[in-house]
Amino acid sequence: MDIEKCNDNHPSGNGYDVGWTSDNEWMQFTIHSDSTAAYPVQFRSASLSDPAIVYLMVNGTDVSPFHQLPATGGWQTWQTSMIDDVIIPAGENKIRLHFYQGGSNVSFFQFTNPVPVSAVPFGFISASTNSEGTSVVLTLNKSITGSTATAADFEVRADGNPNEIDTVQMNPGNGMQLLIRLNHKIRYGQSVTLSYSGNSVVSDQQSLENFADKPVKNNLPRRFVLPVLIQAEDFDFNYGFQLETCTDAGGGENVDFANNGDYLDYYISVPVAGEYIVKFRVASLYSNGSISIRPGSGNSFNQLRTVQFSGTGGWQSWTTQSSHCQVLLIH
């Protein structure tokens, strides 16, 4: 994000705003609260077209649901919007304003008119998958003091279809969270929702409010769904390669300065098992280069095929060279 001069005349402004916000960016501040309380939080924002979606975190835990800032019609046309009942614990806290989706300028956000935590219902804040897609982490707005929750109390849906729940348990590392373990993995790109109907989760004398079809953040790493073209620089992990500007058609970057043992990891999903032609766009002054294709997961990979490359006459003289690979069904 960048800072710019702001023409808003709101009395709480200081003459500046942050702009050029993008997805998954955040700002963190240190605040001090003399007691635990729930606050309405006002946001002062401006957006020319598609506005941002934001949420708040305190000390690494979500404390507000998603909040879509208003579309105001201009980058310096300002409006105020609000999230109610944001609980801030007593003491020194790290508060993070997280842009789930960028697209708005923000002048300030302001905590006003605190109320006792007991006056706020016990409710849903957020839900997200773990990185393997084997469970859903449910975050609530208060600490859980008791739970007899079972799979029957919750419903997880992926792309509209029920996903069978194995167990529900409290998160030993965070007293505001439940871990909902699944019998079938969530896949990258699936739209996931969570519902709760029961009276099995309590915070002191309050029962968790029922909720339906709340969105679940799908945190699985990006996967390329075959058949697909993959740019070399779009790796998930790079061991040993460098990047440089590419002069081939389409521009962009290429990976270079390869040494024995260097590798690149990419997440892929294979909807239909079978034999695929793998085409590489390569440039090399020599004819002694080769690539080993190794599907797998974690730290376990099996060598599927080694592709020998012919020299192309220069490090930016590009040709397409290919190999056939038998690929098993991988989700």
Secondary structure, DSSP 4 states (H G I P E B T S, - for coil): -EEEE-----TT--SEEEE---TTEEEEEEEEESS-EEEEEEEEEEESSS--EEEEEETTEE-S--EEPPP-SEEEEEEEEEEEEEEE-SEEEEEEEEEEE---EEEEEEE-S-B-GGGS---EEEEEE-TTSSEEEEEESS---EE---GGGEEEEETTEEE-EEEEEE-TT-TTEEEEEESS---TT--EEEEE-SS-EEETTEEPPPEEEEEEB--PPP-EESS----TT--SEEES-EEEE--STT--EEEE---TT-EEE--EEBSS-EEEEEEEEE--SSS--EEEE--EETTEE---EEEE----SSTT--EEEEEEEEE--B-
